[in-house]
Amino acid sequence: MTMVSRRAVAAGILLLPGAASAAPRYDAVLKRPDDPRRFPAPTYEKLSAAVAAAPASGTRPFRILVTRGAFDEQVVIEKPFIHLVGESRTSSIITHLAASGLTAPDGKRWGTFRTPTLFVRAPDFAARNLTIRNAFDGLGEMTRPDGLHSHDGGGPQAVALMLDKGSDRARLTQVDILSYQDTLFPDAGRSLFERCLIAGSYDFIFGAGRAFFRDCEIRSLPRPVDPVDGYVVAPSTPIDQPFGFVFKDCRLTKAPGTASRSVYLGRPWRPSSQFPDGRYGDPKFVGASAFIDCWMDDHVAPEGWTQMWYTGKDGNPRTMLQPEDVRFSQYGSKGPGAAAFQRGRALSAAEARAMSVDAVLAGWRV
């Protein structure tokens, strides 16, 4: 009698002698051409092809099993209820290489907003037990004498995942989201990240969306050529949105080589908009982020938060937006990097409780 583990059943994967069975819950299987296994669900070599097989206006999850392998493709998801389930968190990899300062196939620079490996532009997306990465080697690039550098607008910005306009109720569970700079871009809708690893070095979680991070590892990577190692978040939260990024029971860790006291929790990003009297930083963007009951290693700077430049109404591109002028806060920090941070605001216990997952993701029962 074949014994089946609870983990295999939960993942929907049952291996049989001489074959591989994708449980009926799977609608498609992504696998490499050299994978000899047979599946009862339709198989595809490209994620875009598997997504194309989903109904345009689905009302139930269209589940795609991502088998072991690295699947190199830039993918846009514009259909609702696309659910990706990996066979292995570290070996089922959605990957692509693009960086802001590199030349795209159209002969132009990629620019940050065109670099994501995976764009989500539809509601009810989910991913579990896999890796989404941008394969650009930011650290290697920055250490070259003529390499791309962070303060250059056409630099090493390389997004792994973007939750774009149209995204809402995106849920990622046990997913590794990897890049070096500008890793995760939750720019729209509500999203929930549970037990995920998000790694990067510089503004590596940024955008205007409303996101709750629960039991995640937020790993800072070293920046040997910059005066500081980086910034965890750079929210551009609209002023009429009560919450931006909330981290609850997360661990802020560091990769080897990351200097102590060198990484700020975040800085406020104020994008520019076009007005009748010119283009400048839009005052409607007043970043919001909170760290609640999080463990922090000693790479976290004692200031906690810092300023960020934007283009002022007078045209000055180095107008500074201060953390005291936005909505940055923390409560219950623990670990070697925890401190009575010099900037930002300390929440009361009642205020921290009010930033629950139900409050942050209001209207979405998770």
N, C-alpha and C positions, 0 to 999 in steps of 0.2 A: 504493500500500500504506500503510495507516494505521500510524504508529509509536506504540507504547505504552511509556510510561516504566516503569522498574522500580518507581518510587514508586506509580504507579497500580495496577500488578499487586499489589504488596504490600498496598495498602489494600483490594483487592478491588473497585475501581471502574473500569469500562471505559465510556467515553463513545462512543457511536456516532452517526452522522448522524441527527438527528431523534428520537433516543431516548436514554434513560439505562439502562444495564444494571447491575443489582446482581448481582454474580456469584452463582452458585448457593449460595455459602456464606452469603448473607444470607437470613434467614427473614422479615424485615419491614423496611420502610423508613419512617422518620419524615420527613415533608416538609410544607411549608407549602401551603395551598390555592392560592396564586398561583404555585407552581412548576409549569411546564407539562410537565416531563419525565415520561416513562413508564418504569416499572420492572417487571421480570418478577415481583418479589416483592410481596406484599400491602403496600399503603401506608396510613399512618395519619397523622392530624393531631395526635394526642396521644400522648405517650410512654406514658401509662398504658394506652391502648388497645393499643399494640404489645406491651407487657408482658403484658396480659391474654390475648393470642393464644398465648403460650408455654405449653408443658405444665406442669402443676402440679408434677410431680416429674421434671423433665427430667434426663437423664444425659449430655447433650452440650450444647455451647454453642448457645444460641438467639441468633443474631447480628442485631442491629438496626442498620441504617445510619442515622445521624443526618445528614441533609443540611444544607446551609447555611441558617441562620435561627436566630431566637431562639424557643424553645419554652417558653412561660410556663405552668408547672404545678408543683404540689407532688406528688411521686411517691414511692410506697412500693413497693419491690421485695421481694416475699416468695416468689419462685420461684427455684430454683437455676439456675445457668449462664446468667444473663442477661448478654450481652456487648454493649456499646454501642461502635460504631465511627463516629467522626466523619468527615465529608467534609473538614472544615477545622478545625484546632485552635482558631483564634480566631473562626471564623464559625459553627460548629456549637455552639449554646449551649443548655444546659438551665438555665433560670432561674426564679426566683420571688422575691417580696419578702415577707418576714416578719421581724419583730424582736420581741424579748422584751417591750418596753414598749408595743408597738402593740396595738390591739384586733383580735382575730381575728373571723371571721364568727360565732362563737358568742357574741359579746359580752364575752368574757373576754380578758385579756391573753394574748398568745401564750405567754409563758414560753420560756426558751431551748430546752428539749427538744422543743418543737413547731415550731420555726422552720426545720429543714432543708429545703432545696430537694429533696434526694434522700435518702431513707432506704433503707438496704440491710439487710434482715433475713433473708437467705438466703445459703448458701455459693456459692463459685465465681463471684462477680460479677467482671466485668472492664469496663474502659473505656479507650479509646484515642483520641487525636487529637481532642479536643473540649474544651469549657469547661463547668464546673459552677459556677454562681455564685448567691449570694444578692444580689439587686439593691438591698437597702436601702442608702441613702447614709449610712453611719455618720459619716463625717467632716463632711458637711453638717449632719447632725442635731446633732452635738456642738458645732458652732460657733454654733448658734442660742442666744439668751439663755435660752429656756425649753425647750431640747432635752433629749433623753435622754442621760445620762452613764454611764460605765462602772461607777462604784461604786454605782449604783442597781441593785438586783436585777432590776428591770423596765426595763432600759436598752436599749442598742443591740446586745445580743447577737443575732447573725444568722448561723446556721449554713448553709453551702453543702452539705456532705456529712456524713452521719452513718452510720458502720458500727455498726449497732445489734445487739442480742441476736439471735443466729441467723446473723450474718455470720461468714464464715471464708474464708480463701484469696482475699481480694479483691485484685485486681491492677489498678493504674492506671498507664498508660504514656502519657507525653506529654499529660498533662491539665492544664489550668489550673483551679485551684480557688480561687475568688475571693470575698472578702467583706471586712469591715472588722474585725469582732470575732468570736471563736469560729468561725473559718472552717471548720476541719476537725475532726471529732469521731470519731476511730477508737476507739470505746468497747468493742468486743468482737472476739474472734477475732484471726486473723493477717492482716496486709495488707502489700502491697509497692507502693511508689510509685517509679517509675523515670522520670527526666527530666521530672518534673512541675514546675509553678510553683504555689506555695502562697503567697498574699498575705494579709496582715492586719496588725493592730497590737497586739492585746491578747489574750493567751492563745489565739492563733489556731490552735494545734494542741494539742488537749487530749483527755483521756479515759483509759480503763483498758485499752485494747487493746494488742496487741503489733504494732508497725509498724516496717518497715525502709524508709528513704528513701535511694535511691541516685541520685547525679548529679542531684539536684533543686535548683531555685532556691527559697529561702525568703526572700521579700521583705517587709520591714517597711515599713509605711505611716506617715505623720506623724500626730502627736497634738498639735496646737498648743494645746489647752486643758487638757492634763494635765501634771503636773510631770515625768513620765517618758513616753517614747514607747511603751513597752509591754514585753511579754513574749512570747517566741516560743512556748514550750511550757508547759503546765500539766498534767502527767500525774497520773493517780490510780491508778497501777499497784497491783494487789493484792500483798501481801507475799509470797505463795507463787508469784508469777509472776517468773521470773528476769530478764526483759527487758520494757521498756516501749517507748519510742521511740528508735531508733538511726538517726543520720544519718551516712552514709558518702559522702565525696567530694561533699558538697553545697556550694552557694554561698549564704552569708547576705548578701543585698544590701539596699539601702534605696531607697525611692522619694524623689524630690526633696522637700525640706522636712523630712526626718527628721533630727533633731539627732544630732550625734556623741555617743558614749558614753552613750546614753540608753535602749538596749534591752537588757533582761536576756535571757540565754539561756532562762531559765525560772524557774518557782516551783512548789512542790508543792501540788497540789489535794487536799484531804482531804474528800470528801463525808460527809454525815451519814447515820447509820443509826438505826433505832429499837431501843432496848435496853430490858430490863425496868425500868431506873431512869431512862429518859428518852431523848431524841433528841439525839445529839451526833456530833462527828467520829469516824468509824470508824477505829480504829488499824490495821485490816488494809490500809488504803490508804497505801502508802509509795512515792511516785512514783519512777520510774526513767527516765532519759534520758541519752544519750551522743552527743557530736559527735566524729566520728573523721575526721581528715584533711580537714577542712572549711575553706574560704576564708571569711573574715569581714571585712566592710567596717567602717569606723570608727564605725558606730552602736552596736556591741556595747559594753556597759558593762564597765569593767575588773573589776568584782566577778564578772562572769559570771552568777552565780545569786543569787536573793534569796528572802526568806521569803514566806509566804502565810498569811492568817488562816483559822481554822475555828472551829466552835463546840466549846468544851471541855466536858469532863464536868461542870464546875461551872456550865455555862450561859453562860460568857463567849464572846460571838461573835467576839471579837478575840484569841483564843488563837493564838499564832504557831507555825507549823511551819517549822523552819529547814532550809536546804538541806543542812546537815551531818547532819541526822537522816533524810535520804532517800538516794536513789541517783542522784546527779547527777555526771557525769564528762565529760572530754574528753581528746583526744589528737591531737597533730599539727596543731593549728590554724595557719592561715596567713592572711596579709593584714593590712591596717591595724588591724583589730579584734582580732587574735590577741594574747593576753597570758598571763602566768602568773596566771590568774584567782584573785582573792582568796578565792573561795568555791567549793565543789564540790571534786572530786578529780581529780587528774591520773592517767590510766591509764598503766600500763607498756606497752611494745610488745607483750608477750605477752598482756596483758589486752585490748588493742585488737584483736589478731588473733582472740581468742576470741569477739569480738562480730561474727562473720561472719553473712552472710544465712542460711546454713544453721542456725546456732546460734539466731539470734533467731526464725526461723520454723520451729523444730524440727518435723520430721515432715511438712513440706511441701517437696517437691522442686520448686524454681522454675527 
